[in-house]
Amino acid sequence: MLRFEDMKDVSIVIPVYNSQTSLEMCLEALQAQTYPADCYEIIVVDNGSDKSVEAALMGRFPNVRCLVEKTVGSYAARTLGVQHASGRIVAFTDADCIPDRNWVAKAIEAMKELEATIVGGHIRLINPTNRSLNLYEIYEQNAFDIANSKRIIEKKYYATTANLIAYRAVFKRVGYFDCTLRSNGDKDWVQRALRAGELLRYSSDVVVSHPRRSTFVEIERKIKRIAGGNITLNRRNHAPWSEIVFELFKESPMHPNLYRFAFTCEGVVGLHNRVKFVFLTLLFALIQFKEKLRVLFGATSSRV
C-alpha cells in the first residue's frame, strides 16, 4: 500500500521496445521539467527489448522506475504503468517524444482550467535541418494527420498516447487499455471513457515534439500497425461485415479518394516527385490492404 508521502502529483508512463537512444533524450527532457522533481515520477515499462532498459538507465536517471511487461504490445505496457502509478494524474508519452520543459506544469494547469478528466496535448513534428521535407515526411504529415491534434480530439473524439493526460481515477471508473490491441488502443480507451461520461479537452499548451518518419521502412511499420489495429478492433467489437468491408475499401487502391490525395497532396514539387509520390501512395495502400486481410483471417497484427 502506498504511503501518503510516496504519492505524487503526476505519474509519467512511457512504454519502450528497443528504443533506448530516443528514450534517453525523452528522459533528459523530463528530468529538466519546470515542475518540482519530487512531485512527479517517471515509470518506464520495458516491453521485451533485446537489451535490458533498466541496466542501460541504471544510475543515470534517479527519478525513473523501470518495470517489465512481457505481454507484447504498448497498451499492455501502459496498463502495467498505470497499475503501479502513485500520481493523482497519469501522463503518457512515447519513448521517441521530447516533452517541452513545462509539459508537466501545463498538463496540470490544463486539467484544472479546462475542467476535464482527460486532456490531449499538441504533437509538434520536428523539421529536418537544412533541407525541405522528403516524400515520406510529406506522406506522413498528410496521411496520418499526426500534427493536427486539435482536429483529432475535437472532431474524431480521441487523443493519442504520445501526449495524453488523465486522472488516475478515470481508469478505476472506465478500466484499462485493451491489451490485445497493437494499435488504436488509445482511441478505444478514450471513446470508452467518453461513453462513460468523462470529459476530453484539447490543450495547445501541453506540447511534445516527435521526429518525422523519413524512410520507407518507418512509414511501412506505422501503416501496418494501424491497419492491423483497425481490423483487430472491428473483430473485437463484432462489427458487421458491412463495416469490415468498408474498412478494407476505404484506404485501398480501389478508393477514388486515394488518387485525389496522391495527385493533389501539398508539398510535392515537380513532375518527377509527383510521379514518385503517386507510386508510393499506391504501394502504401496495397501494404495496408494486405495487412488488413492478413489480420482479418486470423494473424496477429504487427507491433512496430
Secondary structure as the mmCIF struct_conf table of DSSP 4:
data_model
#
loop_
_struct_conf.conf_type_id
_struct_conf.id
_struct_conf.beg_label_comp_id
_struct_conf.beg_label_asym_id
_struct_conf.beg_label_seq_id
_struct_conf.end_label_comp_id
_struct_conf.end_label_asym_id
_struct_conf.end_label_seq_id
HELX_RH_3T_P HELX_RH_3T_P1 PHE A 4 ASP A 6
BEND BEND1 ASP A 9 ASP A 9
STRN STRN1 VAL A 10 VAL A 16
BEND BEND2 TYR A 17 ASN A 18
HELX_RH_AL_P HELX_RH_AL_P1 GLN A 20 GLN A 31
TURN_TY1_P TURN_TY1_P1 ALA A 32 ALA A 32
BEND BEND3 THR A 34 TYR A 35
HELX_RH_3T_P HELX_RH_3T_P2 ALA A 37 CYS A 39
STRN STRN2 TYR A 40 ASP A 46
BEND BEND4 GLY A 48 GLY A 48
BEND BEND5 ASP A 50 LYS A 51
HELX_RH_AL_P HELX_RH_AL_P2 VAL A 53 LEU A 57
TURN_TY1_P TURN_TY1_P2 MET A 58 ARG A 60
TURN_TY1_P TURN_TY1_P3 PRO A 62 ASN A 63
STRN STRN3 VAL A 64 VAL A 68
BEND BEND6 THR A 71 GLY A 73
HELX_RH_AL_P HELX_RH_AL_P3 SER A 74 GLN A 83
TURN_TY1_P TURN_TY1_P4 HIS A 84 HIS A 84
BEND BEND7 ARG A 88 ARG A 88
STRN STRN4 ILE A 89 PHE A 92
TURN_TY1_P TURN_TY1_P5 ALA A 95 ASP A 96
STRN STRN5 ILE A 98 PRO A 99
TURN_TY1_P TURN_TY1_P6 ARG A 101 ASN A 102
HELX_RH_AL_P HELX_RH_AL_P4 TRP A 103 GLU A 113
TURN_TY1_P TURN_TY1_P7 LEU A 114 GLU A 115
BEND BEND8 THR A 117 THR A 117
STRN STRN6 ILE A 118 ILE A 126
HELX_LH_PP_P HELX_LH_PP_P1 ASN A 127 PRO A 128
BEND BEND9 THR A 129 ARG A 131
HELX_RH_AL_P HELX_RH_AL_P5 LEU A 135 ALA A 143
TURN_TY1_P TURN_TY1_P8 PHE A 144 PHE A 144
TURN_TY1_P TURN_TY1_P9 ILE A 146 ALA A 147
HELX_RH_AL_P HELX_RH_AL_P6 SER A 149 LYS A 155
BEND BEND10 LYS A 156 LYS A 156
TURN_TY1_P TURN_TY1_P10 THR A 161 ALA A 162
BEND BEND11 ASN A 163 ASN A 163
STRN STRN7 LEU A 164 TYR A 167
HELX_RH_AL_P HELX_RH_AL_P7 ARG A 168 VAL A 174
TURN_TY1_P TURN_TY1_P11 CYS A 179 THR A 180
BEND BEND12 ARG A 182 ASN A 184
HELX_RH_AL_P HELX_RH_AL_P8 GLY A 185 ARG A 195
TURN_TY1_P TURN_TY1_P12 ALA A 196 GLY A 197
STRN STRN8 LEU A 200 PRO A 211
HELX_LH_PP_P HELX_LH_PP_P2 ARG A 212 ARG A 213
BEND BEND13 THR A 215 THR A 215
HELX_RH_AL_P HELX_RH_AL_P9 PHE A 216 ARG A 236
TURN_TY1_P TURN_TY1_P13 ASN A 237 HIS A 238
HELX_RH_AL_P HELX_RH_AL_P10 TRP A 241 LYS A 250
TURN_TY1_P TURN_TY1_P14 GLU A 251 GLU A 251
BEND BEND14 SER A 252 SER A 252
TURN_TY1_P TURN_TY1_P15 PRO A 253 MET A 254
HELX_RH_AL_P HELX_RH_AL_P11 PRO A 256 THR A 264
TURN_TY1_P TURN_TY1_P16 GLU A 266 GLY A 267
BEND BEND15 GLY A 270 GLY A 270
HELX_RH_AL_P HELX_RH_AL_P12 LEU A 271 LEU A 296
TURN_TY1_P TURN_TY1_P17 PHE A 297 GLY A 298
HELX_LH_PP_P HELX_LH_PP_P3 ALA A 299 SER A 302
#
